[in-house]
Amino acid sequence: MRILNKENARDLLKWGTLDSFIHRLSTQLPIVKGAFTRPNISGKQIVLSNFFKYLMLRDSPVYLYVTAWGIATEHLDLFYGYRRSMGEVRPLIEAPVHVFEPAEGDAFVSVLSMAFFFSWDAWVFDFTERTLLRISHDGWLEFRASDEELIKIFIAELERYGIPLLRS
């Protein structure tokens, strides 16, 4: 796992700004069905994080960009302790972007799970620009994808996990 500031992430993506990259990606990829309710139970959050590892972290790096925190109950000591174990000492405001290689699935699940646990706003996307996940502190998530097979898998698994649409 590499932890980057927004400028380093922008340079890696070779795009104007990180936020403009995400905006472009969100306009290019179709939303899958609508916004889904973000589960509040930690077990479901971990299962969902593992599912997104399977869905998104396949053959290219995945970025997890935390855009808002401090909104709900959180325990930053847990998060910073995890980052320190990876050699990172900068605060989240200085380095909000986490980049995971396909072999770093456990680290991806850990950081994504904490984003769910703490009700953070985050964007998750793969380097190949096939998928985009948005998580909101307001209790919803949305998934965008261009691959029909991934879309079918996403819909089937969220139904299996009992995660309903928030709105159409």
C-alpha atoms as a printed R data frame, in Angstrom:
    type eleno elety resid chain resno       x       y       z
1   ATOM     1    CA   MET     A     1   0.000   0.000   0.000
2   ATOM     2    CA   ARG     A     2   1.238   3.417  -0.921
3   ATOM     3    CA   ILE     A     3  -0.176   6.460   0.818
4   ATOM     4    CA   LEU     A     4  -0.088   9.662  -1.202
5   ATOM     5    CA   ASN     A     5  -1.028  13.276  -1.029
6   ATOM     6    CA   LYS     A     6  -3.420  14.547  -3.677
7   ATOM     7    CA   GLU     A     7  -0.618  15.964  -5.830
8   ATOM     8    CA   ASN     A     8   1.315  12.673  -5.913
9   ATOM     9    CA   ALA     A     9  -1.898  10.827  -6.797
10  ATOM    10    CA   ARG     A    10  -2.590  13.319  -9.584
11  ATOM    11    CA   ASP     A    11   0.919  12.805 -10.967
12  ATOM    12    CA   LEU     A    12   0.491   9.035 -10.882
13  ATOM    13    CA   LEU     A    13  -2.804   9.312 -12.755
14  ATOM    14    CA   LYS     A    14  -1.357  11.826 -15.217
15  ATOM    15    CA   TRP     A    15  -4.455  14.008 -14.993
16  ATOM    16    CA   GLY     A    16  -5.224  17.638 -14.048
17  ATOM    17    CA   THR     A    17  -6.401  17.239 -10.462
18  ATOM    18    CA   LEU     A    18  -7.547  14.215  -8.535
19  ATOM    19    CA   ASP     A    19 -11.022  15.707  -8.091
20  ATOM    20    CA   SER     A    20 -11.346  16.483 -11.818
21  ATOM    21    CA   PHE     A    21 -10.239  12.933 -12.617
22  ATOM    22    CA   ILE     A    22 -12.988  11.548 -10.364
23  ATOM    23    CA   HIS     A    23 -15.537  13.941 -11.839
24  ATOM    24    CA   ARG     A    24 -14.646  12.829 -15.368
25  ATOM    25    CA   LEU     A    25 -14.813   9.176 -14.356
26  ATOM    26    CA   SER     A    26 -18.194   9.666 -12.650
27  ATOM    27    CA   THR     A    27 -19.615  11.199 -15.820
28  ATOM    28    CA   GLN     A    28 -18.202   8.453 -18.063
29  ATOM    29    CA   LEU     A    29 -19.252   5.407 -16.057
30  ATOM    30    CA   PRO     A    30 -22.957   4.644 -15.721
31  ATOM    31    CA   ILE     A    31 -24.353   4.351 -12.213
32  ATOM    32    CA   VAL     A    32 -25.573   0.860 -11.338
33  ATOM    33    CA   LYS     A    33 -29.282   1.119 -10.413
34  ATOM    34    CA   GLY     A    34 -28.907   4.076  -8.009
35  ATOM    35    CA   ALA     A    35 -27.759   4.675  -4.458
36  ATOM    36    CA   PHE     A    36 -27.740   1.735  -2.067
37  ATOM    37    CA   THR     A    37 -28.062   1.864   1.687
38  ATOM    38    CA   ARG     A    38 -24.668   1.661   3.379
39  ATOM    39    CA   PRO     A    39 -24.827  -1.119   5.977
40  ATOM    40    CA   ASN     A    40 -24.350  -0.043   9.603
41  ATOM    41    CA   ILE     A    41 -23.408  -3.467  10.970
42  ATOM    42    CA   SER     A    42 -19.647  -4.009  11.083
43  ATOM    43    CA   GLY     A    43 -19.886  -7.626   9.908
44  ATOM    44    CA   LYS     A    44 -21.727  -6.563   6.742
45  ATOM    45    CA   GLN     A    45 -19.254  -3.716   6.250
46  ATOM    46    CA   ILE     A    46 -16.346  -6.164   6.317
47  ATOM    47    CA   VAL     A    47 -18.149  -8.558   3.952
48  ATOM    48    CA   LEU     A    48 -18.875  -5.644   1.615
49  ATOM    49    CA   SER     A    49 -15.224  -4.529   1.770
50  ATOM    50    CA   ASN     A    50 -14.132  -8.049   0.824
51  ATOM    51    CA   PHE     A    51 -16.650  -8.050  -2.008
52  ATOM    52    CA   PHE     A    52 -15.278  -4.777  -3.376
53  ATOM    53    CA   LYS     A    53 -11.777  -6.252  -3.148
54  ATOM    54    CA   TYR     A    54 -12.974  -9.111  -5.348
55  ATOM    55    CA   LEU     A    55 -14.831  -6.776  -7.708
56  ATOM    56    CA   MET     A    56 -12.318  -3.954  -8.092
57  ATOM    57    CA   LEU     A    57  -8.835  -5.149  -7.120
58  ATOM    58    CA   ARG     A    58  -8.301  -7.573  -9.971
59  ATOM    59    CA   ASP     A    59  -5.581  -6.681 -12.415
60  ATOM    60    CA   SER     A    60  -4.737  -3.060 -11.729
61  ATOM    61    CA   PRO     A    61  -4.078  -0.787  -8.761
62  ATOM    62    CA   VAL     A    62  -7.040   0.603  -6.852
63  ATOM    63    CA   TYR     A    63  -7.182   4.032  -5.265
64  ATOM    64    CA   LEU     A    64  -9.091   4.772  -2.064
65  ATOM    65    CA   TYR     A    65  -9.388   8.530  -1.591
66  ATOM    66    CA   VAL     A    66 -10.847   9.692   1.732
67  ATOM    67    CA   THR     A    67 -12.532  13.047   1.152
68  ATOM    68    CA   ALA     A    68 -14.315  13.725   4.455
69  ATOM    69    CA   TRP     A    69 -13.876  12.481   8.007
70  ATOM    70    CA   GLY     A    70 -14.666  13.710  11.496
71  ATOM    71    CA   ILE     A    71 -18.366  13.708  10.671
72  ATOM    72    CA   ALA     A    72 -19.543  10.816  12.828
73  ATOM    73    CA   THR     A    73 -18.132   8.762  15.650
74  ATOM    74    CA   GLU     A    74 -14.645   7.637  14.762
75  ATOM    75    CA   HIS     A    75 -11.512   6.460  16.481
76  ATOM    76    CA   LEU     A    76  -8.630   7.998  14.565
77  ATOM    77    CA   ASP     A    77  -6.089   6.311  16.825
78  ATOM    78    CA   LEU     A    78  -7.114   2.984  15.274
79  ATOM    79    CA   PHE     A    79  -6.724   4.370  11.763
80  ATOM    80    CA   TYR     A    80  -3.433   6.155  12.443
81  ATOM    81    CA   GLY     A    81  -2.102   3.105  14.271
82  ATOM    82    CA   TYR     A    82  -2.794   1.020  11.180
83  ATOM    83    CA   ARG     A    83  -1.094   3.576   8.949
84  ATOM    84    CA   ARG     A    84   1.912   3.776  11.292
85  ATOM    85    CA   SER     A    85   2.236  -0.007  11.032
86  ATOM    86    CA   MET     A    86   2.698   0.601   7.291
87  ATOM    87    CA   GLY     A    87   5.331   3.281   7.909
88  ATOM    88    CA   GLU     A    88   3.041   6.293   7.369
89  ATOM    89    CA   VAL     A    89   3.180   9.146   9.892
90  ATOM    90    CA   ARG     A    90   1.412  11.953   8.000
91  ATOM    91    CA   PRO     A    91  -2.124  12.859   9.066
92  ATOM    92    CA   LEU     A    92  -5.063  12.077   6.805
93  ATOM    93    CA   ILE     A    93  -5.417  15.705   5.733
94  ATOM    94    CA   GLU     A    94  -1.886  15.586   4.271
95  ATOM    95    CA   ALA     A    95  -2.120  12.126   2.704
96  ATOM    96    CA   PRO     A    96  -5.722  11.055   1.981
97  ATOM    97    CA   VAL     A    97  -5.051   8.721  -0.972
98  ATOM    98    CA   HIS     A    98  -4.273   5.028  -0.540
99  ATOM    99    CA   VAL     A    99  -3.102   2.999  -3.538
100 ATOM   100    CA   PHE     A   100  -3.348  -0.795  -3.438
101 ATOM   101    CA   GLU     A   101  -1.801  -3.311  -5.801
102 ATOM   102    CA   PRO     A   102  -3.757  -6.505  -6.578
103 ATOM   103    CA   ALA     A   103  -1.623  -8.478  -4.082
104 ATOM   104    CA   GLU     A   104  -2.538  -6.064  -1.255
105 ATOM   105    CA   GLY     A   105  -6.117  -7.183  -0.767
106 ATOM   106    CA   ASP     A   106  -5.942  -7.452   3.014
107 ATOM   107    CA   ALA     A   107  -4.723  -3.869   3.344
108 ATOM   108    CA   PHE     A   108  -7.492  -2.706   0.979
109 ATOM   109    CA   VAL     A   109 -10.152  -4.486   3.038
110 ATOM   110    CA   SER     A   110  -8.750  -2.980   6.248
111 ATOM   111    CA   VAL     A   111  -8.786   0.621   5.033
112 ATOM   112    CA   LEU     A   112 -12.139   0.323   3.249
113 ATOM   113    CA   SER     A   113 -13.655  -1.296   6.346
114 ATOM   114    CA   MET     A   114 -12.468   1.623   8.483
115 ATOM   115    CA   ALA     A   115 -14.014   4.072   6.004
116 ATOM   116    CA   PHE     A   116 -17.303   2.189   6.444
117 ATOM   117    CA   PHE     A   117 -16.927   1.898  10.256
118 ATOM   118    CA   PHE     A   118 -16.246   5.612  10.678
119 ATOM   119    CA   SER     A   119 -18.852   6.815   8.134
120 ATOM   120    CA   TRP     A   120 -16.301   8.635   6.004
121 ATOM   121    CA   ASP     A   121 -16.805   9.977   2.523
122 ATOM   122    CA   ALA     A   122 -14.543   8.146   0.096
123 ATOM   123    CA   TRP     A   123 -14.028   7.415  -3.573
124 ATOM   124    CA   VAL     A   124 -12.595   4.084  -4.706
125 ATOM   125    CA   PHE     A   125 -11.560   3.514  -8.305
126 ATOM   126    CA   ASP     A   126  -9.302   1.277 -10.336
127 ATOM   127    CA   PHE     A   127  -6.452   2.552 -12.469
128 ATOM   128    CA   THR     A   128  -8.035   1.099 -15.628
129 ATOM   129    CA   GLU     A   129 -11.092   3.352 -15.099
130 ATOM   130    CA   ARG     A   130 -13.603   0.480 -15.217
131 ATOM   131    CA   THR     A   131 -15.128   0.971 -11.770
132 ATOM   132    CA   LEU     A   132 -15.914   3.765  -9.318
133 ATOM   133    CA   LEU     A   133 -17.346   3.389  -5.825
134 ATOM   134    CA   ARG     A   134 -18.590   6.338  -3.820
135 ATOM   135    CA   ILE     A   135 -19.269   6.043  -0.103
136 ATOM   136    CA   SER     A   136 -21.124   8.798   1.728
137 ATOM   137    CA   HIS     A   137 -21.299   9.648   5.413
138 ATOM   138    CA   ASP     A   138 -25.024  10.133   4.795
139 ATOM   139    CA   GLY     A   139 -25.519   6.356   4.789
140 ATOM   140    CA   TRP     A   140 -25.395   5.443   1.114
141 ATOM   141    CA   LEU     A   141 -23.057   4.154  -1.533
142 ATOM   142    CA   GLU     A   142 -23.131   4.076  -5.291
143 ATOM   143    CA   PHE     A   143 -21.233   1.976  -7.775
144 ATOM   144    CA   ARG     A   144 -20.414   2.850 -11.358
145 ATOM   145    CA   ALA     A   145 -19.021   0.415 -13.904
146 ATOM   146    CA   SER     A   146 -18.613  -0.102 -17.618
147 ATOM   147    CA   ASP     A   147 -18.305  -3.900 -17.549
148 ATOM   148    CA   GLU     A   148 -21.667  -5.686 -17.835
149 ATOM   149    CA   GLU     A   149 -20.386  -8.781 -16.026
150 ATOM   150    CA   LEU     A   150 -19.220  -6.699 -13.041
151 ATOM   151    CA   ILE     A   151 -22.581  -4.945 -12.969
152 ATOM   152    CA   LYS     A   152 -24.437  -8.271 -12.849
153 ATOM   153    CA   ILE     A   153 -22.178  -9.546 -10.060
154 ATOM   154    CA   PHE     A   154 -22.604  -6.309  -8.089
155 ATOM   155    CA   ILE     A   155 -26.411  -6.373  -8.283
156 ATOM   156    CA   ALA     A   156 -26.629 -10.076  -7.395
157 ATOM   157    CA   GLU     A   157 -24.307  -9.788  -4.406
158 ATOM   158    CA   LEU     A   158 -25.959  -6.717  -2.931
159 ATOM   159    CA   GLU     A   159 -29.300  -8.495  -3.201
160 ATOM   160    CA   ARG     A   160 -27.758 -11.564  -1.545
161 ATOM   161    CA   TYR     A   161 -26.373  -9.414   1.292
162 ATOM   162    CA   GLY     A   162 -29.752  -7.717   1.720
163 ATOM   163    CA   ILE     A   163 -28.471  -4.238   0.895
164 ATOM   164    CA   PRO     A   164 -31.427  -2.294  -0.541
165 ATOM   165    CA   LEU     A   165 -31.605   0.610  -2.933
166 ATOM   166    CA   LEU     A   166 -31.949   3.921  -1.167
167 ATOM   167    CA   ARG     A   167 -33.436   5.620  -4.191
168 ATOM   168    CA   SER     A   168 -33.835   4.822  -7.887
